[in-house]
Structures are given as C-alpha cells and as structure tokens.
Amino acid sequence: MLATLLLIVLVLIAAVTDATRREIYNWTTYPGILAGLMLAAIGLIWEWAAPESASYWQTLVGWQPLSECIAGVLICGLLMLLCFVFFGTGGGDVKLLAMVGALLGLEKGLEVLLWTFVFGGCLGLIILIWRVGLWRLVARGSQLLVGVLTLGIALEPPAEERRELQMPVFLGPCAAAAVAAALWLR
C-alpha cells in the first residue's frame, strides 16, 4: 500500500534525523500529514463517484476514511501536545505522531503512540542503567523509598542526581519501531 510505504519512509527519515541531529524536521512531518488528509479526501470523493473501482484502488493506495484520518491527526496530535506541555517532549515528536495518525487512522495511530511510549520507556531505562549503574540506581531508589515510608514525604534528590536523571530520549526511533510493531501485528 502506497500510504503505508510513505509512512515507513517518513518515519525512518525522522528516526535517523532524531537519532543523529536530535531534530524531527517539518519537511518530514507536514507533507505526511497533508498526504494522509489528501488521500483520505480523494478516497472519499472516489468512493462517492465510482464505488466499484474505489474498493480496488483503496487496497492498493491504502487511504483511511476521512473521519479516521482527521480523528487520528487531532487525537494523536493532542495527546502528544499534552506530553509536550507537561513532560517536555519535542515539538517534532508531536507532529510525527500526528502524521502517524493521519496515515494510519485513529485506532492504529493510538496503537503506535502507545508502542512509542513503551519503547521510549524501555530505552530510557536502559540508558539510565547504562549511565548510572544498576546497583547505584537500586540503592538510591531504596533510600528514597525508605524515606517516603518512614517520614511520609518524598525526599528531594540532590541537584547532581537530578541532572543525571534528565536525559533525552529520542522518540523518533521509538516511533519507527512502534510503526513496525503495529504493522507487523496487523
């Protein structure tokens, strides 16, 4: 399917640029969002004008119903916008997942969004263990837990430890893995 191939190419480009330059460029995401919306609109017109040929071409091109496309862009984009506001994800990540919603529709878009966070969390944990060390991480976490259980308040870690915990997690490669997982699990 053409739409799926376009999505794979754009997500792979975003994954490479995010991993190498820490950027997901607008020239990657905006054309994908626009392509998803245009394919859905053309598909809607085609289904109305020539329904017998539209079903054949829909399997070949792979457009989503227009309502699914719009819902995918809005809901996936809005959820990522909330992550941008509250958790500091990048703006490129917001547009990347909105693009996924446009090309895959709402249900698959949300599936990719969830897989992205699962892979991102796993990657973040691996990076944290690599940088800090498993035993040091467990020991310090245990100290903080004992502080919460005995004093009833969460102790604030020192500034140096907070800096160690603040590291970038690149969602572009995680989104590429999530698209692969969602398409493979179809």
Secondary structure, 3 states (H helix, E strand, C coil): CHHHHHHHHHHHHHHHHHHHHCCCCHHHHHHHHHHHHHHHHHHHHHHHHCHHHHHHHHHHHCCCCHHHHHHHHHHHHHHHHHHHHHHCCCHHHHHHHHHHHHHHCHHHHHHHHHHHHHHHHHHHHHHHHHHHCHHHHHHHHHHHHHHHHHHCCCCCCCHHHHHHHCCCCCHHHHHHHHHHHHHHCC
